Amino acid sequence: MLSPRLTNCIECTTISALLSDIDCKLTEMANTYYNNIVFSLNLPAKGITMLDLLNYKRILTYKLCNEDYASPFTVQMIASRVKLLKFK
């Protein structure tokens, strides 16, 4: 039987680590889009996911400079959403 693995990785919830994860996913998606256009692969596009990742990147960049920005939302809350989008 499969069971979920829960971890409390402190390094995974730092803003710089999250920004690098977002950059990697955006790069992967951009390469897929480019190959889709150039080679006419007709793969499905995940534009909403890309826009969400760009919005979270903007929020995290602002939060890196000013930790009071979007104070109702903690970095852990944003990190959980970014991790979900990373594997979408």
N, CA, C and O of each residue as an XYZ file, in Angstrom:
352
protein
N       0.845     -1.176      0.000
C       0.000      0.000      0.000
C       0.886      1.233      0.000
O       1.901      1.277      0.696
N       0.510      2.211     -0.764
C       1.264      3.447     -0.828
C       0.800      4.407      0.257
O      -0.392      4.533      0.539
N       1.769      5.075      0.853
C       1.421      6.087      1.842
C       2.199      7.360      1.520
O       3.340      7.291      1.063
N       1.596      8.505      1.754
C       2.288      9.757      1.434
C       3.460      9.992      2.366
O       3.443      9.603      3.534
N       4.462     10.628      1.829
C       5.638     10.950      2.625
C       5.567     12.432      2.972
O       5.568     13.283      2.082
N       5.508     12.733      4.239
C       5.430     14.105      4.700
C       6.778     14.510      5.276
O       7.359     13.794      6.091
N       7.263     15.656      4.848
C       8.538     16.137      5.357
C       8.395     17.573      5.805
O       7.486     18.285      5.377
N       9.284     17.983      6.655
C       9.370     19.365      7.107
C      10.712     19.918      6.675
O      11.557     20.224      7.516
N      10.912     20.047      5.415
C      12.172     20.533      4.865
C      12.245     22.046      5.044
O      11.493     22.786      4.410
N      13.140     22.498      5.896
C      13.264     23.929      6.166
C      13.886     24.650      4.986
O      13.487     25.771      4.673
N      14.853     24.034      4.324
C      15.507     24.679      3.190
C      14.577     24.818      1.999
O      14.789     25.687      1.154
N      13.553     23.984      1.913
C      12.635     24.034      0.771
C      11.693     25.228      0.831
O      11.126     25.618     -0.189
N      11.521     25.808      2.001
C      10.585     26.912      2.142
C      11.281     28.272      2.213
O      10.654     29.267      2.580
N      12.554     28.325      1.870
C      13.193     29.638      1.799
C      12.807     30.293      0.485
O      12.529     29.619     -0.508
N      12.794     31.602      0.499
C      12.338     32.337     -0.678
C      13.266     32.098     -1.866
O      12.799     31.942     -2.994
N      14.558     32.069     -1.625
C      15.494     31.868     -2.738
C      15.338     30.476     -3.364
O      15.441     30.330     -4.582
N      15.093     29.468     -2.544
C      14.881     28.117     -3.076
C      13.589     28.045     -3.883
O      13.532     27.382     -4.918
N      12.555     28.726     -3.406
C      11.295     28.740     -4.134
C      11.431     29.477     -5.466
O      10.875     29.054     -6.479
N      12.168     30.573     -5.454
C      12.377     31.320     -6.695
C      13.149     30.483     -7.719
O      12.849     30.525     -8.913
N      14.128     29.734     -7.256
C      14.877     28.892     -8.195
C      14.004     27.752     -8.721
O      14.128     27.375     -9.886
N      13.119     27.196     -7.878
C      12.188     26.162     -8.347
C      11.241     26.715     -9.409
O      10.963     26.059    -10.412
N      10.752     27.931     -9.171
C       9.851     28.560    -10.136
C      10.580     28.814    -11.447
O      10.030     28.577    -12.522
N      11.823     29.297    -11.362
C      12.596     29.553    -12.577
C      12.820     28.271    -13.382
O      12.720     28.279    -14.609
N      13.120     27.189    -12.698
C      13.335     25.904    -13.392
C      12.060     25.444    -14.091
O      12.107     24.994    -15.236
N      10.930     25.555    -13.414
C       9.668     25.123    -14.014
C       9.295     26.020    -15.192
O       8.820     25.529    -16.215
N       9.506     27.333    -15.057
C       9.203     28.250    -16.151
C      10.096     27.979    -17.357
O       9.639     28.063    -18.496
N      11.355     27.659    -17.119
C      12.265     27.319    -18.208
C      11.811     26.054    -18.925
O      11.817     25.988    -20.154
N      11.422     25.060    -18.149
C      10.933     23.809    -18.733
C       9.682     24.055    -19.573
O       9.555     23.520    -20.675
N       8.765     24.860    -19.056
C       7.533     25.146    -19.788
C       7.820     25.965    -21.046
O       7.204     25.732    -22.087
N       8.742     26.913    -20.962
C       9.090     27.724    -22.130
C       9.711     26.861    -23.225
O       9.416     27.045    -24.406
N      10.564     25.925    -22.837
C      11.147     25.013    -23.828
C      10.076     24.148    -24.489
O      10.123     23.901    -25.694
N       9.128     23.700    -23.705
C       8.028     22.899    -24.251
C       7.203     23.720    -25.233
O       6.848     23.236    -26.308
N       6.896     24.967    -24.863
C       6.127     25.832    -25.760
C       6.890     26.109    -27.051
O       6.308     26.101    -28.136
N       8.170     26.349    -26.932
C       8.985     26.632    -28.108
C       8.997     25.427    -29.056
O       8.781     25.566    -30.260
N       9.253     24.247    -28.488
C       9.266     23.029    -29.307
C       7.889     22.748    -29.903
O       7.777     22.244    -31.021
N       6.851     23.076    -29.152
C       5.492     22.882    -29.633
C       5.215     23.745    -30.861
O       4.568     23.299    -31.808
N       5.707     24.979    -30.840
C       5.484     25.890    -31.960
C       6.381     25.538    -33.142
O       5.912     25.458    -34.277
N       7.654     25.330    -32.881
C       8.614     25.112    -33.965
C       8.378     23.789    -34.683
O       8.421     23.733    -35.912
N       8.131     22.734    -33.931
C       7.995     21.412    -34.522
C       6.540     20.968    -34.697
O       6.287     19.827    -35.083
N       5.593     21.847    -34.419
C       4.151     21.561    -34.546
C       3.781     20.255    -33.839
O       3.185     19.358    -34.436
N       4.146     20.166    -32.560
C       3.910     18.937    -31.805
C       2.476     18.794    -31.327
O       2.032     17.693    -31.002
N       1.746     19.910    -31.283
C       0.354     19.903    -30.856
C       0.186     19.364    -29.432
O      -0.756     18.623    -29.152
N       1.100     19.740    -28.538
C       0.999     19.373    -27.130
C       0.095     20.377    -26.420
O       0.013     21.533    -26.836
N      -0.584     19.951    -25.355
C      -1.450     20.898    -24.644
C      -0.620     21.968    -23.929
O       0.451     21.689    -23.391
N      -1.138     23.186    -23.937
C      -0.447     24.303    -23.291
C      -1.050     24.552    -21.913
O      -2.267     24.502    -21.732
N      -0.186     24.817    -20.957
C      -0.622     25.077    -19.582
C      -0.370     26.549    -19.260
O       0.471     26.874    -18.421
N      -1.094     27.422    -19.925
C      -0.891     28.855    -19.763
C      -1.276     29.362    -18.386
O      -0.625     30.261    -17.853
N      -2.324     28.799    -17.803
C      -2.772     29.235    -16.477
C      -1.707     28.919    -15.429
O      -1.456     29.727    -14.535
N      -1.088     27.761    -15.536
C      -0.029     27.391    -14.598
C       1.150     28.346    -14.721
O       1.738     28.745    -13.715
N       1.495     28.711    -15.945
C       2.603     29.637    -16.146
C       2.280     31.009    -15.544
O       3.133     31.615    -14.895
N       1.069     31.493    -15.753
C       0.676     32.780    -15.177
C       0.674     32.730    -13.647
O       1.097     33.683    -12.993
N       0.199     31.624    -13.081
C       0.213     31.475    -11.627
C       1.639     31.492    -11.087
O       1.916     32.146    -10.081
N       2.540     30.779    -11.749
C       3.937     30.751    -11.309
C       4.576     32.134    -11.410
O       5.345     32.527    -10.533
N       4.264     32.869    -12.467
C       4.798     34.227    -12.595
C       4.266     35.146    -11.507
O       4.998     35.993    -10.995
N       2.992     34.986    -11.149
C       2.428     35.788    -10.054
C       3.082     35.445     -8.719
O       3.401     36.340     -7.936
N       3.282     34.156     -8.457
C       3.938     33.765     -7.212
C       5.396     34.224     -7.183
O       5.922     34.561     -6.122
N       6.036     34.237     -8.328
C       7.413     34.738     -8.391
C       7.460     36.221     -8.044
O       8.352     36.666     -7.322
N       6.496     36.986     -8.561
C       6.423     38.405     -8.247
C       6.183     38.622     -6.762
O       6.836     39.463     -6.144
N       5.262     37.879     -6.188
C       4.959     38.009     -4.764
C       6.180     37.660     -3.921
O       6.502     38.371     -2.970
N       6.861     36.570     -4.266
C       8.034     36.163     -3.488
C       9.185     37.150     -3.636
O       9.935     37.369     -2.685
N       9.332     37.742     -4.804
C      10.384     38.743     -4.991
C      10.113     39.962     -4.131
O      11.025     40.502     -3.505
N       8.850     40.402     -4.098
C       8.495     41.531     -3.235
C       8.660     41.162     -1.767
O       9.104     41.981     -0.962
N       8.304     39.937     -1.423
C       8.412     39.486     -0.031
C       9.876     39.339      0.394
O      10.191     39.458      1.577
N      10.758     39.083     -0.555
C      12.187     39.003     -0.257
C      12.716     40.362      0.173
O      13.547     40.455      1.077
N      12.234     41.415     -0.477
C      12.679     42.773     -0.145
C      11.961     43.332      1.077
O      12.568     44.037      1.882
N      10.683     43.025      1.222
C       9.884     43.550      2.319
C       9.034     42.421      2.872
O       8.052     42.016      2.250
N       9.405     41.913      4.033
C       8.699     40.748      4.575
C       7.290     41.077      5.054
O       6.522     40.160      5.342
N       6.927     42.346      5.148
C       5.569     42.725      5.521
C       4.627     42.763      4.319
O       3.423     42.963      4.482
N       5.163     42.572      3.118
C       4.328     42.547      1.919
C       3.443     41.312      1.953
O       3.927     40.205      2.190
N       2.166     41.494      1.720
C       1.183     40.394      1.741
C       1.295     39.618      3.043
O       1.413     38.392      3.047
N       1.255     40.352      4.143
C       1.467     39.743      5.461
C       0.450     38.669      5.849
O       0.816     37.775      6.612
N      -0.802     38.692      5.379
C      -1.693     37.579      5.744
C      -1.239     36.226      5.196
O      -1.659     35.183      5.695
N      -0.381     36.241      4.170
C       0.077     35.001      3.557
C       1.534     34.754      3.941
O       2.405     35.578      3.665
N       1.787     33.630      4.572
C       3.142     33.301      4.991
C       3.898     32.650      3.835
O       3.302     32.234      2.841
N       5.192     32.571      3.980
C       6.020     31.929      2.953
C       5.681     30.442      2.853
O       5.745     29.866      1.767
N       5.324     29.822      3.965
C       4.959     28.404      3.944
C       3.673     28.184      3.151
O       3.544     27.180      2.452
N       2.727     29.109      3.252
C       1.488     28.987      2.491
C       1.768     29.106      0.991
O       1.212     28.359      0.185
N       2.622     30.039      0.636
C       2.985     30.231     -0.765
C       3.802     29.039     -1.256
O       3.634     28.591     -2.391
N       4.686     28.527     -0.402
C       5.532     27.394     -0.780
C       4.692     26.164     -1.090
O       4.995     25.434     -2.034
N       3.652     25.926     -0.318
C       2.814     24.762     -0.586
C       2.128     24.881     -1.937
O       1.987     23.891     -2.656
N       1.707     26.073     -2.279
C       1.047     26.276     -3.579
C       2.043     26.152     -4.732
O       1.727     25.588     -5.779
N       3.251     26.685     -4.528
C       4.282     26.584     -5.567
C       4.671     25.140     -5.793
O       4.867     24.730     -6.937
N       4.787     24.362     -4.739
C       5.138     22.942     -4.873
C       4.060     22.183     -5.645
O       4.374     21.290     -6.431
N       2.774     22.538     -5.423
C       1.703     21.897     -6.183
C       1.788     22.263     -7.666
O       1.621     21.405     -8.533
N       2.045     23.531     -7.949
C       2.133     23.972     -9.337
C       3.373     23.429    -10.037
O       3.379     23.253    -11.255
N       4.404     23.170     -9.273
C       5.649     22.672     -9.854
C       5.463     21.309    -10.525
O       6.106     21.017    -11.533
N       4.593     20.488     -9.969
C       4.387     19.155    -10.515
C       3.096     19.044    -11.330
O       2.678     17.939    -11.676
N       2.476     20.155    -11.633
C       1.242     20.163    -12.409
C       1.531     20.075    -13.876
O       0.606     20.069    -14.688
